[in-house]
Amino acid sequence: MNIKATLLASAVALTPAFAVAQDLTIGFSQIGSESGWRAAETTVTKQEAEKRGIDLKFADAQQKQENQIKAIRSFIAQGVDAILLAPVVATGWDEVLEEAADAEIPVVLLDRTVDAPEDLYLTAVTSDLVHEGRVAGQWLVDEMAGEPCRIVELQGTTGSSPAIDRKQGFEEGIAGAEGLEIVRSQTGDFTRSQGKVVMESFLKAEGGENICALYAHNDDMAVGAIQAIKEAGLNPGEDIKIVAIDAVPDAHLAIANGEMNATIELTPNMAGPALDALEAYLADGTAPAKWIQTESKLFTAADDNAAIYEEKKNLGY
Ligand code: AHR
């Protein structure tokens, strides 16, 4: 029996035990705390669980897939009712997902996707990661209005679905715009510190005056790069245009200060839709859509970024 059938069967069989949300114990294998966005997702997930009376068992994997696999095995051994997984990379999950399926424990993916058969997880709550990259690319195309532009790219964690998809989307977004080319592209691992280090190397290799724009797969790397650009004696947001993804408070502040130009919002509240889906599924076997898509929204200097910064800064980032 595949996991879909197994999980459905078990949900029906176990309906009385799972009908009350307060009884639920859910394991959450989080990637780590590489970015402000990630920290916010952790905070929001804990708040959502508490609000619903769910006992959340939290495991921070310190950016390592092997730690995530260990955490999932430990959740299975503890007999949790369900597992939330934010997968650090896209590949290498089949075996442990099979183990969860064999134990009849539904797994919900948060914010990133995996290259595994769809029937090994209940649903994935993510944004359209390719679309985010396209929006960033299209923003730059519009901004350049036909002028040429040498672009540097800070990629997210190698092998992660956002790094793969945001790269693809951006390339699609600028395809066909003559004179726009990515001249350097390297991972900054979604961290502020690596964003700065890699931007320094881009500036050294290319010469700051030869870089027209930076596309960063997240805001934290962009914020690190802003520091590197300033230290090189250039004006971020003016000499080098900057577009990134997440819309964390510091990105709004940077845009308000004219040091960054655009960001695409990724909600840190993946847990709300994920727990809604799990509660319904565990209560009566209601199967959610395989993909629960969260919204993406572009913010630019045209928005009131100072006010948005004030609103967002207390939200767990
Ligand atoms: O998977 C979502 C990405 O992971 C966020 O954009 C980034 O900040 C985080 O580390």
Boltz pocket constraint, residues with backbone or C-beta under 6 A from the ligand:
constraints:
  - pocket:
      binder: B
      contacts: [[A, 34], [A, 35], [A, 36], [A, 37], [A, 38], [A, 110], [A, 111], [A, 112], [A, 162], [A, 190], [A, 217], [A, 218], [A, 219], [A, 220], [A, 245], [A, 246], [A, 266]]
      max_distance: 6.0
